[in-house]
Amino acid sequence: MGPCFRKDDEGRGGVTTTTHHSSKPAAFGRRLVIAIPYLWLAVFFLVPFLIVLKISLSQTAIAQPPYTPLLDLSGGLAALKDFLAALSFDNYALLISDPIYLLSYLRSLSIAIVSTALLLIIGFPLAYGMVRASRAAQAILFMLVVLPFWTSFLIRIYAWKNILEREGPLNQILVVLGIVSEPPVWLSTDSAIYIGIVYTYLPFMVLPIYATLEKLDQTLLEAAADLGCPRWKTFWLVTLPLALPGVLAGSLLCFIPIVGEFVIPDLLGGSENLMIGQTLWVEFFGNRDWPAASAVAVVLLFLLTAPIVIYQHVQARELEGGR
């Protein structure tokens, strides 16, 4: 509505304007948009985490569910006090005293670190080559990178299991080419685990680096060339530092799920040295020791928050430096 005129007490003409209430729905909409992700995290992350945390503080029991104590709200405040008094940190003490859990954590971290390094060594040149290719070639290369996603994850791992068998296609090719005289053993080794992990997670490393390099200002490279900077030095001083956000994002996207990987080491690796994902499976479904398995999962979660916190710290410093 437009302005309206009225007479004040002294007979002079004054102008008043109507109040618009359109800002209230807009503010409510903004709050709703912000609240939805937090609500999603609370329902599907925080609540399940609290349940797992509670189970990790319980004791194993031959019952259904296989742990005690159980919370009975019908007993009132006295039942709640008894419930809290029965919780303990015995399962976390078990993780420290039993070397099998520590070895599982160390093995998972070592495999994740080596696999992430291999993915970076292979993925960065691929992403760089995609950026340097023509637009038509970029579309083809991009499709080839994401093409494995069109096939089921389990089917791809079982395919690698057949490829890496002693009489499989890989050994047949190696023998025909004269690279080896006897078919080597691939399955149930760390080499098979690394092959499966690198093959599976390669797109998660390539795509973030490609997205970062694609936004690279080419005039910076031209300026470095005009100043007489060699190509290798331009790459080291200009391209690589500007690609670090993509490198960090890709490394986190690969490192975090690799630490808890279960399917690949279970199908391609051996049972002598278990990764933490296999240990969780054994505790949950083999031993039915839900409290110990929950404690393993809680500790794993806190271990994986460290790289996320470091990444957020680096991102915050970059944002402050760009201002």
Secondary structure, DSSP 4 states (H G I P E B T S, - for coil): ---EEEE-TTS-EEEE-PPP-THHHHHHHHHHHHHHHHHHHIIIIIHHHHHHHHHHTSEE-SSSSSEE----GGGHHHHHHHHHHH--SHHHHHHHH-HHHHHHHHHHHHHHHHHHHHHHHHHHHHHHHHHHS-HHHHHHHHHHHHGGGGS-HHHHHHHHHHHTSTTSHHHHHHHHTTS-SSPPP-TTSHHHHHHHHHHHHHHHHHHHHHHHHHT--HHHHHHHHHTT--HHHHIIIIIHHHHHHHHHHHHHHHHHHHHT--HHHHHHS-SSS--HHHHHHIIIIIS--HHHHHHHHHHHHHHHHHHHHHHHHHHHHHHHHH-
